[in-house]
Amino acid sequence: GQRKLLKRAGYQVTTCGTLAALSSLSAEPSIDLLLSDVGLDGATIEDVCQAHQTLSQLEGVPLVLYSGRERPALETLVASLRDQGYAVAGFICKSDSRQDVLAYVAKLLGPD
């Protein structure tokens, strides 16, 4: 999946399978990007967005949603979350090419 792709590209990747695991993330090493599956086990996407906004270790970290949903459905979801006041940077579809995913992540993170 995306974890392997990002690791192969040289990114350090930490996974969190639950909201509790996300909440217990340490700020060290620093977190540069939060890529969250829309279907995080035991949590709604709004729960993830709320954690993103309230956890100090995620302050200023872009939130990107990941899903197997089609692009129009994700566009609608992101727009709805933004309307609710959540800072969602964007999304990655499961169907996106590896090249597109890496280009998107690089664009969000900017130059080193």
C-alpha positions in Angstrom: 0.0 0.0 0.0 0.9 3.6 0.5 3.1 2.9 3.5 5.5 0.7 1.4 5.5 3.2 -1.4 6.4 6.1 0.8 9.1 4.0 2.7 10.7 3.0 -0.7 10.8 6.7 -1.6 12.8 7.4 1.5 10.1 8.7 3.8 10.0 7.6 7.5 6.6 6.1 8.0 4.8 5.4 11.3 1.5 3.6 11.2 -1.5 4.0 13.5 -4.3 1.5 13.1 -6.6 3.2 15.6 -7.5 6.6 16.9 -5.9 5.7 20.3 -2.7 5.0 18.5 -2.9 8.3 16.7 -3.5 10.1 19.9 -0.5 8.5 21.5 2.0 9.5 18.8 5.1 11.2 20.1 6.2 14.5 18.5 9.7 13.0 18.1 10.6 12.3 15.5 8.8 15.2 14.0 5.7 14.4 12.0 5.5 16.0 8.5 2.3 14.5 7.1 -0.8 12.7 8.5 -2.2 10.3 5.9 -5.4 8.8 7.2 -7.5 6.1 5.8 -11.1 7.3 5.7 -12.1 4.0 7.3 -9.8 4.1 10.3 -10.8 1.3 12.6 -13.2 2.3 15.4 -13.3 6.0 14.4 -15.2 8.3 12.1 -13.2 10.6 9.8 -14.6 13.5 11.9 -12.9 11.9 15.0 -9.6 11.8 13.0 -10.1 15.5 11.9 -10.8 16.5 15.5 -7.6 14.7 16.8 -5.7 16.4 14.0 -6.8 19.8 15.2 -6.3 19.2 18.9 -3.2 17.1 19.3 -0.2 19.4 19.8 2.2 17.0 18.0 0.1 17.4 14.8 0.0 21.2 14.9 0.8 22.5 11.4 0.9 18.9 9.9 -1.1 18.6 6.7 -3.9 16.0 6.9 -4.5 14.0 3.8 -7.3 11.4 3.5 -6.8 8.1 1.7 -9.6 5.9 0.4 -10.6 3.4 -2.2 -13.6 5.7 -2.9 -13.8 7.3 -6.3 -12.4 10.8 -6.7 -15.8 12.7 -6.9 -16.8 11.1 -3.6 -13.6 12.2 -1.9 -13.9 15.7 -3.3 -17.3 15.9 -1.7 -16.1 14.5 1.6 -13.1 16.9 1.8 -15.4 19.9 0.9 -17.8 18.8 3.6 -15.1 18.5 6.2 -13.7 21.9 5.3 -17.2 23.4 5.6 -17.2 21.9 9.1 -14.0 23.8 9.9 -11.5 21.0 9.6 -8.2 21.7 7.9 -7.9 18.9 5.4 -5.1 19.4 2.9 -6.5 17.0 0.3 -6.8 13.3 -0.5 -5.2 10.4 -2.3 -7.3 7.8 -4.0 -6.4 4.1 -4.0 -6.5 4.2 -7.8 -3.9 7.1 -8.0 -0.7 6.0 -9.7 2.4 5.7 -7.6 4.0 8.6 -9.5 1.0 10.8 -8.7 1.0 9.9 -5.0 4.7 10.6 -4.6 4.4 13.9 -6.6 1.4 15.0 -4.4 3.3 14.2 -1.1 6.4 16.0 -2.4 4.3 19.0 -3.3 2.7 19.1 0.2 6.0 18.7 2.0 7.9 21.1 -0.2 11.7 21.2 -0.6 13.8 19.7 2.2 
